[in-house]
Amino acid sequence: MATSVKIDDDLKARVQTLAGQRRRSAHWIMREAIREYVEREEARESFKQEALASWAHFQETGLHLTGEEVFAWLDTWGTDDEQDAPECHT
């Protein structure tokens, strides 16, 4: 699928300069920038949806861990006394 993107002359010059420095084509630089942006935004949206689902689950069940409980558990990681995750509670 061919798509065109209009960019101003300043940005075009910056892309061309960067492409020369990286020994890549301007097309490659723009594709890479778009790919990285889309991946970052997809990850951000996934994180947001996971947080919303977690919040909805908490509102329905009241199950949770306190920050103190989580930090105490994490403090055991990598030690001889490494603990399993604590049980959620209301």
PDB file of N, CA, C and O in Angstrom:
ATOM      1  N   MET A   1       0.850  -1.174   0.000  1.00  0.00           N
ATOM      2  CA  MET A   1       0.000   0.000   0.000  1.00  0.00           C
ATOM      3  C   MET A   1       0.897   1.238   0.000  1.00  0.00           C
ATOM      4  O   MET A   1       1.686   1.442   0.922  1.00  0.00           O
ATOM      5  N   ALA A   2       0.773   2.030  -1.002  1.00  0.00           N
ATOM      6  CA  ALA A   2       1.551   3.267  -1.095  1.00  0.00           C
ATOM      7  C   ALA A   2       0.807   4.375  -0.373  1.00  0.00           C
ATOM      8  O   ALA A   2      -0.398   4.549  -0.555  1.00  0.00           O
ATOM      9  N   THR A   3       1.526   5.120   0.441  1.00  0.00           N
ATOM     10  CA  THR A   3       0.958   6.235   1.181  1.00  0.00           C
ATOM     11  C   THR A   3       1.921   7.400   1.075  1.00  0.00           C
ATOM     12  O   THR A   3       3.135   7.211   1.146  1.00  0.00           O
ATOM     13  N   SER A   4       1.403   8.577   0.910  1.00  0.00           N
ATOM     14  CA  SER A   4       2.284   9.741   0.882  1.00  0.00           C
ATOM     15  C   SER A   4       2.050  10.570   2.138  1.00  0.00           C
ATOM     16  O   SER A   4       0.939  10.641   2.663  1.00  0.00           O
ATOM     17  N   VAL A   5       3.116  11.188   2.597  1.00  0.00           N
ATOM     18  CA  VAL A   5       3.060  12.034   3.784  1.00  0.00           C
ATOM     19  C   VAL A   5       3.686  13.360   3.418  1.00  0.00           C
ATOM     20  O   VAL A   5       4.803  13.406   2.905  1.00  0.00           O
ATOM     21  N   LYS A   6       2.977  14.429   3.679  1.00  0.00           N
ATOM     22  CA  LYS A   6       3.507  15.759   3.398  1.00  0.00           C
ATOM     23  C   LYS A   6       4.163  16.287   4.666  1.00  0.00           C
ATOM     24  O   LYS A   6       3.544  16.339   5.728  1.00  0.00           O
ATOM     25  N   ILE A   7       5.419  16.674   4.535  1.00  0.00           N
ATOM     26  CA  ILE A   7       6.143  17.259   5.662  1.00  0.00           C
ATOM     27  C   ILE A   7       6.715  18.596   5.217  1.00  0.00           C
ATOM     28  O   ILE A   7       6.956  18.820   4.031  1.00  0.00           O
ATOM     29  N   ASP A   8       6.929  19.476   6.181  1.00  0.00           N
ATOM     30  CA  ASP A   8       7.451  20.799   5.820  1.00  0.00           C
ATOM     31  C   ASP A   8       8.930  20.701   5.426  1.00  0.00           C
ATOM     32  O   ASP A   8       9.596  19.701   5.696  1.00  0.00           O
ATOM     33  N   ASP A   9       9.415  21.743   4.796  1.00  0.00           N
ATOM     34  CA  ASP A   9      10.776  21.733   4.257  1.00  0.00           C
ATOM     35  C   ASP A   9      11.833  21.553   5.346  1.00  0.00           C
ATOM     36  O   ASP A   9      12.840  20.877   5.133  1.00  0.00           O
ATOM     37  N   ASP A  10      11.602  22.158   6.509  1.00  0.00           N
ATOM     38  CA  ASP A  10      12.565  22.030   7.606  1.00  0.00           C
ATOM     39  C   ASP A  10      12.696  20.576   8.058  1.00  0.00           C
ATOM     40  O   ASP A  10      13.808  20.070   8.212  1.00  0.00           O
ATOM     41  N   LEU A  11      11.560  19.904   8.271  1.00  0.00           N
ATOM     42  CA  LEU A  11      11.602  18.508   8.703  1.00  0.00           C
ATOM     43  C   LEU A  11      12.199  17.623   7.611  1.00  0.00           C
ATOM     44  O   LEU A  11      12.958  16.697   7.895  1.00  0.00           O
ATOM     45  N   LYS A  12      11.852  17.914   6.378  1.00  0.00           N
ATOM     46  CA  LYS A  12      12.413  17.151   5.258  1.00  0.00           C
ATOM     47  C   LYS A  12      13.935  17.255   5.244  1.00  0.00           C
ATOM     48  O   LYS A  12      14.621  16.253   5.047  1.00  0.00           O
ATOM     49  N   ALA A  13      14.461  18.444   5.450  1.00  0.00           N
ATOM     50  CA  ALA A  13      15.913  18.652   5.472  1.00  0.00           C
ATOM     51  C   ALA A  13      16.541  17.911   6.647  1.00  0.00           C
ATOM     52  O   ALA A  13      17.613  17.321   6.513  1.00  0.00           O
ATOM     53  N   ARG A  14      15.877  17.940   7.791  1.00  0.00           N
ATOM     54  CA  ARG A  14      16.398  17.225   8.963  1.00  0.00           C
ATOM     55  C   ARG A  14      16.440  15.726   8.725  1.00  0.00           C
ATOM     56  O   ARG A  14      17.407  15.061   9.098  1.00  0.00           O
ATOM     57  N   VAL A  15      15.387  15.189   8.099  1.00  0.00           N
ATOM     58  CA  VAL A  15      15.359  13.757   7.782  1.00  0.00           C
ATOM     59  C   VAL A  15      16.476  13.419   6.811  1.00  0.00           C
ATOM     60  O   VAL A  15      17.167  12.415   6.984  1.00  0.00           O
ATOM     61  N   GLN A  16      16.661  14.248   5.793  1.00  0.00           N
ATOM     62  CA  GLN A  16      17.711  13.990   4.806  1.00  0.00           C
ATOM     63  C   GLN A  16      19.096  14.059   5.440  1.00  0.00           C
ATOM     64  O   GLN A  16      19.969  13.260   5.102  1.00  0.00           O
ATOM     65  N   THR A  17      19.305  14.994   6.346  1.00  0.00           N
ATOM     66  CA  THR A  17      20.586  15.095   7.049  1.00  0.00           C
ATOM     67  C   THR A  17      20.838  13.849   7.883  1.00  0.00           C
ATOM     68  O   THR A  17      21.923  13.268   7.843  1.00  0.00           O
ATOM     69  N   LEU A  18      19.833  13.449   8.632  1.00  0.00           N
ATOM     70  CA  LEU A  18      19.960  12.254   9.462  1.00  0.00           C
ATOM     71  C   LEU A  18      20.197  11.014   8.609  1.00  0.00           C
ATOM     72  O   LEU A  18      21.009  10.157   8.958  1.00  0.00           O
ATOM     73  N   ALA A  19      19.491  10.924   7.499  1.00  0.00           N
ATOM     74  CA  ALA A  19      19.664   9.784   6.595  1.00  0.00           C
ATOM     75  C   ALA A  19      21.105   9.715   6.102  1.00  0.00           C
ATOM     76  O   ALA A  19      21.692   8.634   6.044  1.00  0.00           O
ATOM     77  N   GLY A  20      21.667  10.850   5.753  1.00  0.00           N
ATOM     78  CA  GLY A  20      23.062  10.876   5.311  1.00  0.00           C
ATOM     79  C   GLY A  20      24.013  10.454   6.413  1.00  0.00           C
ATOM     80  O   GLY A  20      24.968   9.718   6.167  1.00  0.00           O
ATOM     81  N   GLN A  21      23.756  10.916   7.623  1.00  0.00           N
ATOM     82  CA  GLN A  21      24.607  10.552   8.763  1.00  0.00           C
ATOM     83  C   GLN A  21      24.526   9.066   9.072  1.00  0.00           C
ATOM     84  O   GLN A  21      25.517   8.456   9.474  1.00  0.00           O
ATOM     85  N   ARG A  22      23.354   8.486   8.885  1.00  0.00           N
ATOM     86  CA  ARG A  22      23.151   7.070   9.184  1.00  0.00           C
ATOM     87  C   ARG A  22      23.405   6.164   7.984  1.00  0.00           C
ATOM     88  O   ARG A  22      23.319   4.940   8.084  1.00  0.00           O
ATOM     89  N   ARG A  23      23.716   6.780   6.858  1.00  0.00           N
ATOM     90  CA  ARG A  23      23.922   6.035   5.607  1.00  0.00           C
ATOM     91  C   ARG A  23      22.707   5.177   5.268  1.00  0.00           C
ATOM     92  O   ARG A  23      22.819   4.009   4.895  1.00  0.00           O
ATOM     93  N   ARG A  24      21.570   5.791   5.409  1.00  0.00           N
ATOM     94  CA  ARG A  24      20.287   5.176   5.090  1.00  0.00           C
ATOM     95  C   ARG A  24      19.536   6.122   4.161  1.00  0.00           C
ATOM     96  O   ARG A  24      19.915   7.282   3.998  1.00  0.00           O
ATOM     97  N   SER A  25      18.480   5.618   3.563  1.00  0.00           N
ATOM     98  CA  SER A  25      17.656   6.500   2.738  1.00  0.00           C
ATOM     99  C   SER A  25      16.705   7.282   3.635  1.00  0.00           C
ATOM    100  O   SER A  25      16.398   6.851   4.747  1.00  0.00           O
ATOM    101  N   ALA A  26      16.244   8.421   3.156  1.00  0.00           N
ATOM    102  CA  ALA A  26      15.252   9.198   3.896  1.00  0.00           C
ATOM    103  C   ALA A  26      13.994   8.356   4.076  1.00  0.00           C
ATOM    104  O   ALA A  26      13.342   8.434   5.117  1.00  0.00           O
ATOM    105  N   HIS A  27      13.649   7.562   3.084  1.00  0.00           N
ATOM    106  CA  HIS A  27      12.488   6.684   3.153  1.00  0.00           C
ATOM    107  C   HIS A  27      12.641   5.708   4.316  1.00  0.00           C
ATOM    108  O   HIS A  27      11.692   5.500   5.072  1.00  0.00           O
ATOM    109  N   TRP A  28      13.817   5.110   4.471  1.00  0.00           N
ATOM    110  CA  TRP A  28      14.069   4.168   5.562  1.00  0.00           C
ATOM    111  C   TRP A  28      13.911   4.860   6.915  1.00  0.00           C
ATOM    112  O   TRP A  28      13.299   4.310   7.830  1.00  0.00           O
ATOM    113  N   ILE A  29      14.468   6.074   7.041  1.00  0.00           N
ATOM    114  CA  ILE A  29      14.382   6.830   8.300  1.00  0.00           C
ATOM    115  C   ILE A  29      12.922   7.086   8.659  1.00  0.00           C
ATOM    116  O   ILE A  29      12.524   6.906   9.810  1.00  0.00           O
ATOM    117  N   MET A  30      12.131   7.502   7.687  1.00  0.00           N
ATOM    118  CA  MET A  30      10.724   7.802   7.957  1.00  0.00           C
ATOM    119  C   MET A  30       9.941   6.540   8.300  1.00  0.00           C
ATOM    120  O   MET A  30       9.116   6.558   9.214  1.00  0.00           O
ATOM    121  N   ARG A  31      10.184   5.449   7.586  1.00  0.00           N
ATOM    122  CA  ARG A  31       9.507   4.185   7.897  1.00  0.00           C
ATOM    123  C   ARG A  31       9.850   3.720   9.301  1.00  0.00           C
ATOM    124  O   ARG A  31       8.975   3.284  10.050  1.00  0.00           O
ATOM    125  N   GLU A  32      11.129   3.814   9.656  1.00  0.00           N
ATOM    126  CA  GLU A  32      11.580   3.388  10.985  1.00  0.00           C
ATOM    127  C   GLU A  32      10.945   4.253  12.074  1.00  0.00           C
ATOM    128  O   GLU A  32      10.526   3.740  13.112  1.00  0.00           O
ATOM    129  N   ALA A  33      10.876   5.553  11.838  1.00  0.00           N
ATOM    130  CA  ALA A  33      10.267   6.460  12.815  1.00  0.00           C
ATOM    131  C   ALA A  33       8.794   6.127  13.009  1.00  0.00           C
ATOM    132  O   ALA A  33       8.307   6.103  14.139  1.00  0.00           O
ATOM    133  N   ILE A  34       8.093   5.873  11.931  1.00  0.00           N
ATOM    134  CA  ILE A  34       6.667   5.531  12.022  1.00  0.00           C
ATOM    135  C   ILE A  34       6.487   4.196  12.728  1.00  0.00           C
ATOM    136  O   ILE A  34       5.604   4.062  13.576  1.00  0.00           O
ATOM    137  N   ARG A  35       7.316   3.196  12.390  1.00  0.00           N
ATOM    138  CA  ARG A  35       7.225   1.884  13.025  1.00  0.00           C
ATOM    139  C   ARG A  35       7.437   2.003  14.536  1.00  0.00           C
ATOM    140  O   ARG A  35       6.666   1.444  15.317  1.00  0.00           O
ATOM    141  N   GLU A  36       8.477   2.728  14.947  1.00  0.00           N
ATOM    142  CA  GLU A  36       8.760   2.887  16.370  1.00  0.00           C
ATOM    143  C   GLU A  36       7.623   3.616  17.076  1.00  0.00           C
ATOM    144  O   GLU A  36       7.247   3.243  18.187  1.00  0.00           O
ATOM    145  N   TYR A  37       7.073   4.647  16.447  1.00  0.00           N
ATOM    146  CA  TYR A  37       5.965   5.388  17.037  1.00  0.00           C
ATOM    147  C   TYR A  37       4.749   4.480  17.228  1.00  0.00           C
ATOM    148  O   TYR A  37       4.134   4.471  18.294  1.00  0.00           O
ATOM    149  N   VAL A  38       4.410   3.719  16.192  1.00  0.00           N
ATOM    150  CA  VAL A  38       3.242   2.843  16.266  1.00  0.00           C
ATOM    151  C   VAL A  38       3.438   1.785  17.348  1.00  0.00           C
ATOM    152  O   VAL A  38       2.513   1.515  18.114  1.00  0.00           O
ATOM    153  N   GLU A  39       4.616   1.188  17.425  1.00  0.00           N
ATOM    154  CA  GLU A  39       4.881   0.184  18.460  1.00  0.00           C
ATOM    155  C   GLU A  39       4.764   0.790  19.860  1.00  0.00           C
ATOM    156  O   GLU A  39       4.194   0.176  20.762  1.00  0.00           O
ATOM    157  N   ARG A  40       5.307   1.993  20.034  1.00  0.00           N
ATOM    158  CA  ARG A  40       5.247   2.656  21.340  1.00  0.00           C
ATOM    159  C   ARG A  40       3.804   2.978  21.721  1.00  0.00           C
ATOM    160  O   ARG A  40       3.406   2.773  22.867  1.00  0.00           O
ATOM    161  N   GLU A  41       3.025   3.477  20.774  1.00  0.00           N
ATOM    162  CA  GLU A  41       1.634   3.817  21.058  1.00  0.00           C
ATOM    163  C   GLU A  41       0.780   2.576  21.288  1.00  0.00           C
ATOM    164  O   GLU A  41      -0.133   2.600  22.114  1.00  0.00           O
ATOM    165  N   GLU A  42       1.063   1.491  20.567  1.00  0.00           N
ATOM    166  CA  GLU A  42       0.354   0.231  20.814  1.00  0.00           C
ATOM    167  C   GLU A  42       0.643  -0.276  22.223  1.00  0.00           C
ATOM    168  O   GLU A  42      -0.263  -0.731  22.921  1.00  0.00           O
ATOM    169  N   ALA A  43       1.915  -0.197  22.643  1.00  0.00           N
ATOM    170  CA  ALA A  43       2.281  -0.632  23.993  1.00  0.00           C
ATOM    171  C   ALA A  43       1.607   0.249  25.033  1.00  0.00           C
ATOM    172  O   ALA A  43       1.146  -0.249  26.060  1.00  0.00           O
ATOM    173  N   ARG A  44       1.543   1.544  24.782  1.00  0.00           N
ATOM    174  CA  ARG A  44       0.896   2.470  25.711  1.00  0.00           C
ATOM    175  C   ARG A  44      -0.596   2.142  25.827  1.00  0.00           C
ATOM    176  O   ARG A  44      -1.148   2.136  26.927  1.00  0.00           O
ATOM    177  N   GLU A  45      -1.240   1.875  24.704  1.00  0.00           N
ATOM    178  CA  GLU A  45      -2.665   1.539  24.720  1.00  0.00           C
ATOM    179  C   GLU A  45      -2.904   0.216  25.442  1.00  0.00           C
ATOM    180  O   GLU A  45      -3.873   0.078  26.188  1.00  0.00           O
ATOM    181  N   SER A  46      -2.018  -0.756  25.219  1.00  0.00           N
ATOM    182  CA  SER A  46      -2.138  -2.044  25.896  1.00  0.00           C
ATOM    183  C   SER A  46      -2.020  -1.864  27.408  1.00  0.00           C
ATOM    184  O   SER A  46      -2.790  -2.450  28.168  1.00  0.00           O
ATOM    185  N   PHE A  47      -1.059  -1.058  27.839  1.00  0.00           N
ATOM    186  CA  PHE A  47      -0.872  -0.774  29.263  1.00  0.00           C
ATOM    187  C   PHE A  47      -2.120  -0.114  29.842  1.00  0.00           C
ATOM    188  O   PHE A  47      -2.568  -0.460  30.936  1.00  0.00           O
ATOM    189  N   LYS A  48      -2.675   0.842  29.094  1.00  0.00           N
ATOM    190  CA  LYS A  48      -3.881   1.537  29.543  1.00  0.00           C
ATOM    191  C   LYS A  48      -5.053   0.571  29.682  1.00  0.00           C
ATOM    192  O   LYS A  48      -5.781   0.613  30.674  1.00  0.00           O
ATOM    193  N   GLN A  49      -5.236  -0.298  28.693  1.00  0.00           N
ATOM    194  CA  GLN A  49      -6.343  -1.250  28.736  1.00  0.00           C
ATOM    195  C   GLN A  49      -6.170  -2.238  29.892  1.00  0.00           C
ATOM    196  O   GLN A  49      -7.141  -2.606  30.553  1.00  0.00           O
ATOM    197  N   GLU A  50      -4.930  -2.661  30.128  1.00  0.00           N
ATOM    198  CA  GLU A  50      -4.658  -3.568  31.253  1.00  0.00           C
ATOM    199  C   GLU A  50      -4.966  -2.889  32.583  1.00  0.00           C
ATOM    200  O   GLU A  50      -5.529  -3.508  33.487  1.00  0.00           O
ATOM    201  N   ALA A  51      -4.597  -1.620  32.698  1.00  0.00           N
ATOM    202  CA  ALA A  51      -4.878  -0.879  33.930  1.00  0.00           C
ATOM    203  C   ALA A  51      -6.377  -0.724  34.143  1.00  0.00           C
ATOM    204  O   ALA A  51      -6.867  -0.874  35.263  1.00  0.00           O
ATOM    205  N   LEU A  52      -7.112  -0.422  33.066  1.00  0.00           N
ATOM    206  CA  LEU A  52      -8.560  -0.285  33.185  1.00  0.00           C
ATOM    207  C   LEU A  52      -9.216  -1.605  33.574  1.00  0.00           C
ATOM    208  O   LEU A  52     -10.146  -1.625  34.381  1.00  0.00           O
ATOM    209  N   ALA A  53      -8.737  -2.701  33.004  1.00  0.00           N
ATOM    210  CA  ALA A  53      -9.276  -4.020  33.359  1.00  0.00           C
ATOM    211  C   ALA A  53      -8.967  -4.348  34.818  1.00  0.00           C
ATOM    212  O   ALA A  53      -9.811  -4.895  35.528  1.00  0.00           O
ATOM    213  N   SER A  54      -7.762  -4.013  35.262  1.00  0.00           N
ATOM    214  CA  SER A  54      -7.399  -4.254  36.667  1.00  0.00           C
ATOM    215  C   SER A  54      -8.270  -3.430  37.604  1.00  0.00           C
ATOM    216  O   SER A  54      -8.710  -3.919  38.645  1.00  0.00           O
ATOM    217  N   TRP A  55      -8.516  -2.185  37.235  1.00  0.00           N
ATOM    218  CA  TRP A  55      -9.359  -1.323  38.061  1.00  0.00           C
ATOM    219  C   TRP A  55     -10.780  -1.874  38.131  1.00  0.00           C
ATOM    220  O   TRP A  55     -11.385  -1.898  39.202  1.00  0.00           O
ATOM    221  N   ALA A  56     -11.317  -2.318  36.983  1.00  0.00           N
ATOM    222  CA  ALA A  56     -12.664  -2.888  36.958  1.00  0.00           C
ATOM    223  C   ALA A  56     -12.726  -4.145  37.818  1.00  0.00           C
ATOM    224  O   ALA A  56     -13.706  -4.360  38.531  1.00  0.00           O
ATOM    225  N   HIS A  57     -11.691  -4.973  37.756  1.00  0.00           N
ATOM    226  CA  HIS A  57     -11.655  -6.194  38.568  1.00  0.00           C
ATOM    227  C   HIS A  57     -11.629  -5.838  40.050  1.00  0.00           C
ATOM    228  O   HIS A  57     -12.325  -6.459  40.853  1.00  0.00           O
ATOM    229  N   PHE A  58     -10.833  -4.847  40.409  1.00  0.00           N
ATOM    230  CA  PHE A  58     -10.785  -4.422  41.808  1.00  0.00           C
ATOM    231  C   PHE A  58     -12.143  -3.896  42.255  1.00  0.00           C
ATOM    232  O   PHE A  58     -12.592  -4.207  43.359  1.00  0.00           O
ATOM    233  N   GLN A  59     -12.800  -3.105  41.417  1.00  0.00           N
ATOM    234  CA  GLN A  59     -14.107  -2.563  41.789  1.00  0.00           C
ATOM    235  C   GLN A  59     -15.136  -3.676  41.977  1.00  0.00           C
ATOM    236  O   GLN A  59     -16.016  -3.570  42.832  1.00  0.00           O
ATOM    237  N   GLU A  60     -15.029  -4.734  41.186  1.00  0.00           N
ATOM    238  CA  GLU A  60     -15.974  -5.849  41.286  1.00  0.00           C
ATOM    239  C   GLU A  60     -15.700  -6.735  42.499  1.00  0.00           C
ATOM    240  O   GLU A  60     -16.631  -7.196  43.159  1.00  0.00           O
ATOM    241  N   THR A  61     -14.417  -6.972  42.790  1.00  0.00           N
ATOM    242  CA  THR A  61     -14.063  -7.963  43.808  1.00  0.00           C
ATOM    243  C   THR A  61     -13.504  -7.364  45.093  1.00  0.00           C
ATOM    244  O   THR A  61     -13.641  -7.960  46.161  1.00  0.00           O
ATOM    245  N   GLY A  62     -12.883  -6.206  45.005  1.00  0.00           N
ATOM    246  CA  GLY A  62     -12.212  -5.613  46.162  1.00  0.00           C
ATOM    247  C   GLY A  62     -10.868  -6.254  46.462  1.00  0.00           C
ATOM    248  O   GLY A  62     -10.186  -5.849  47.404  1.00  0.00           O
ATOM    249  N   LEU A  63     -10.473  -7.259  45.666  1.00  0.00           N
ATOM    250  CA  LEU A  63      -9.192  -7.938  45.897  1.00  0.00           C
ATOM    251  C   LEU A  63      -8.035  -7.010  45.537  1.00  0.00           C
ATOM    252  O   LEU A  63      -8.054  -6.336  44.507  1.00  0.00           O
ATOM    253  N   HIS A  64      -7.029  -6.992  46.409  1.00  0.00           N
ATOM    254  CA  HIS A  64      -5.890  -6.115  46.180  1.00  0.00           C
ATOM    255  C   HIS A  64      -4.689  -6.544  47.026  1.00  0.00           C
ATOM    256  O   HIS A  64      -4.794  -7.416  47.889  1.00  0.00           O
ATOM    257  N   LEU A  65      -3.574  -5.921  46.762  1.00  0.00           N
ATOM    258  CA  LEU A  65      -2.388  -5.977  47.610  1.00  0.00           C
ATOM    259  C   LEU A  65      -2.014  -4.544  47.923  1.00  0.00           C
ATOM    260  O   LEU A  65      -2.215  -3.655  47.096  1.00  0.00           O
ATOM    261  N   THR A  66      -1.477  -4.312  49.095  1.00  0.00           N
ATOM    262  CA  THR A  66      -0.991  -2.971  49.410  1.00  0.00           C
ATOM    263  C   THR A  66       0.398  -2.797  48.797  1.00  0.00           C
ATOM    264  O   THR A  66       1.080  -3.776  48.496  1.00  0.00           O
ATOM    265  N   GLY A  67       0.797  -1.575  48.623  1.00  0.00           N
ATOM    266  CA  GLY A  67       2.144  -1.301  48.140  1.00  0.00           C
ATOM    267  C   GLY A  67       3.193  -1.885  49.069  1.00  0.00           C
ATOM    268  O   GLY A  67       4.215  -2.407  48.622  1.00  0.00           O
ATOM    269  N   GLU A  68       2.935  -1.794  50.348  1.00  0.00           N
ATOM    270  CA  GLU A  68       3.859  -2.343  51.353  1.00  0.00           C
ATOM    271  C   GLU A  68       4.029  -3.853  51.166  1.00  0.00           C
ATOM    272  O   GLU A  68       5.144  -4.369  51.246  1.00  0.00           O
ATOM    273  N   GLU A  69       2.925  -4.558  50.918  1.00  0.00           N
ATOM    274  CA  GLU A  69       2.989  -6.007  50.695  1.00  0.00           C
ATOM    275  C   GLU A  69       3.789  -6.340  49.435  1.00  0.00           C
ATOM    276  O   GLU A  69       4.584  -7.280  49.426  1.00  0.00           O
ATOM    277  N   VAL A  70       3.577  -5.578  48.396  1.00  0.00           N
ATOM    278  CA  VAL A  70       4.295  -5.820  47.144  1.00  0.00           C
ATOM    279  C   VAL A  70       5.783  -5.560  47.327  1.00  0.00           C
ATOM    280  O   VAL A  70       6.613  -6.363  46.900  1.00  0.00           O
ATOM    281  N   PHE A  71       6.124  -4.439  47.960  1.00  0.00           N
ATOM    282  CA  PHE A  71       7.538  -4.123  48.161  1.00  0.00           C
ATOM    283  C   PHE A  71       8.229  -5.159  49.045  1.00  0.00           C
ATOM    284  O   PHE A  71       9.377  -5.525  48.791  1.00  0.00           O
ATOM    285  N   ALA A  72       7.544  -5.628  50.072  1.00  0.00           N
ATOM    286  CA  ALA A  72       8.113  -6.664  50.942  1.00  0.00           C
ATOM    287  C   ALA A  72       8.381  -7.934  50.138  1.00  0.00           C
ATOM    288  O   ALA A  72       9.414  -8.579  50.320  1.00  0.00           O
ATOM    289  N   TRP A  73       7.461  -8.292  49.257  1.00  0.00           N
ATOM    290  CA  TRP A  73       7.646  -9.475  48.403  1.00  0.00           C
ATOM    291  C   TRP A  73       8.810  -9.250  47.445  1.00  0.00           C
ATOM    292  O   TRP A  73       9.667 -10.121  47.295  1.00  0.00           O
ATOM    293  N   LEU A  74       8.845  -8.092  46.798  1.00  0.00           N
ATOM    294  CA  LEU A  74       9.922  -7.813  45.844  1.00  0.00           C
ATOM    295  C   LEU A  74      11.295  -7.805  46.519  1.00  0.00           C
ATOM    296  O   LEU A  74      12.292  -8.184  45.904  1.00  0.00           O
ATOM    297  N   ASP A  75      11.347  -7.384  47.755  1.00  0.00           N
ATOM    298  CA  ASP A  75      12.617  -7.374  48.492  1.00  0.00           C
ATOM    299  C   ASP A  75      13.195  -8.771  48.660  1.00  0.00           C
ATOM    300  O   ASP A  75      14.393  -8.913  48.902  1.00  0.00           O
ATOM    301  N   THR A  76      12.362  -9.815  48.535  1.00  0.00           N
ATOM    302  CA  THR A  76      12.862 -11.180  48.682  1.00  0.00           C
ATOM    303  C   THR A  76      13.449 -11.724  47.376  1.00  0.00           C
ATOM    304  O   THR A  76      14.156 -12.732  47.389  1.00  0.00           O
ATOM    305  N   TRP A  77      13.163 -11.072  46.264  1.00  0.00           N
ATOM    306  CA  TRP A  77      13.653 -11.558  44.967  1.00  0.00           C
ATOM    307  C   TRP A  77      15.181 -11.613  44.956  1.00  0.00           C
ATOM    308  O   TRP A  77      15.851 -10.683  45.405  1.00  0.00           O
ATOM    309  N   GLY A  78      15.708 -12.692  44.447  1.00  0.00           N
ATOM    310  CA  GLY A  78      17.151 -12.844  44.326  1.00  0.00           C
ATOM    311  C   GLY A  78      17.842 -13.183  45.631  1.00  0.00           C
ATOM    312  O   GLY A  78      19.071 -13.182  45.704  1.00  0.00           O
ATOM    313  N   THR A  79      17.062 -13.473  46.665  1.00  0.00           N
ATOM    314  CA  THR A  79      17.663 -13.853  47.941  1.00  0.00           C
ATOM    315  C   THR A  79      17.428 -15.339  48.167  1.00  0.00           C
ATOM    316  O   THR A  79      16.679 -15.977  47.428  1.00  0.00           O
ATOM    317  N   ASP A  80      18.078 -15.888  49.198  1.00  0.00           N
ATOM    318  CA  ASP A  80      17.864 -17.286  49.551  1.00  0.00           C
ATOM    319  C   ASP A  80      16.457 -17.514  50.085  1.00  0.00           C
ATOM    320  O   ASP A  80      15.980 -18.649  50.111  1.00  0.00           O
ATOM    321  N   ASP A  81      15.788 -16.445  50.510  1.00  0.00           N
ATOM    322  CA  ASP A  81      14.438 -16.539  51.080  1.00  0.00           C
ATOM    323  C   ASP A  81      13.392 -15.967  50.119  1.00  0.00           C
ATOM    324  O   ASP A  81      12.423 -15.345  50.553  1.00  0.00           O
ATOM    325  N   GLU A  82      13.591 -16.178  48.808  1.00  0.00           N
ATOM    326  CA  GLU A  82      12.648 -15.639  47.822  1.00  0.00           C
ATOM    327  C   GLU A  82      11.257 -16.216  48.052  1.00  0.00           C
ATOM    328  O   GLU A  82      11.083 -17.429  48.165  1.00  0.00           O
ATOM    329  N   GLN A  83      10.267 -15.323  48.121  1.00  0.00           N
ATOM    330  CA  GLN A  83       8.886 -15.693  48.436  1.00  0.00           C
ATOM    331  C   GLN A  83       8.029 -15.756  47.172  1.00  0.00           C
ATOM    332  O   GLN A  83       8.335 -15.114  46.167  1.00  0.00           O
ATOM    333  N   ASP A  84       6.953 -16.537  47.238  1.00  0.00           N
ATOM    334  CA  ASP A  84       5.948 -16.513  46.190  1.00  0.00           C
ATOM    335  C   ASP A  84       5.140 -15.229  46.348  1.00  0.00           C
ATOM    336  O   ASP A  84       5.162 -14.594  47.401  1.00  0.00           O
ATOM    337  N   ALA A  85       4.430 -14.858  45.289  1.00  0.00           N
ATOM    338  CA  ALA A  85       3.609 -13.658  45.347  1.00  0.00           C
ATOM    339  C   ALA A  85       2.574 -13.814  46.460  1.00  0.00           C
ATOM    340  O   ALA A  85       2.006 -14.892  46.635  1.00  0.00           O
ATOM    341  N   PRO A  86       2.329 -12.744  47.208  1.00  0.00           N
ATOM    342  CA  PRO A  86       1.316 -12.835  48.269  1.00  0.00           C
ATOM    343  C   PRO A  86      -0.078 -12.969  47.673  1.00  0.00           C
ATOM    344  O   PRO A  86      -0.312 -12.588  46.525  1.00  0.00           O
ATOM    345  N   GLU A  87      -0.994 -13.508  48.455  1.00  0.00           N
ATOM    346  CA  GLU A  87      -2.387 -13.657  48.034  1.00  0.00           C
ATOM    347  C   GLU A  87      -3.098 -12.309  48.115  1.00  0.00           C
ATOM    348  O   GLU A  87      -2.900 -11.549  49.063  1.00  0.00           O
ATOM    349  N   CYS A  88      -3.912 -12.025  47.128  1.00  0.00           N
ATOM    350  CA  CYS A  88      -4.737 -10.824  47.188  1.00  0.00           C
ATOM    351  C   CYS A  88      -5.798 -10.996  48.264  1.00  0.00           C
ATOM    352  O   CYS A  88      -6.202 -12.113  48.586  1.00  0.00           O
ATOM    353  N   HIS A  89      -6.243  -9.873  48.814  1.00  0.00           N
ATOM    354  CA  HIS A  89      -7.243  -9.908  49.868  1.00  0.00           C
ATOM    355  C   HIS A  89      -8.169  -8.699  49.728  1.00  0.00           C
ATOM    356  O   HIS A  89      -7.897  -7.779  48.957  1.00  0.00           O
ATOM    357  N   THR A  90      -9.250  -8.719  50.476  1.00  0.00           N
ATOM    358  CA  THR A  90     -10.192  -7.593  50.437  1.00  0.00           C
ATOM    359  C   THR A  90      -9.887  -6.627  51.551  1.00  0.00           C
ATOM    360  O   THR A  90     -10.568  -5.611  51.690  1.00  0.00           O
TER     361      THR A  90
END
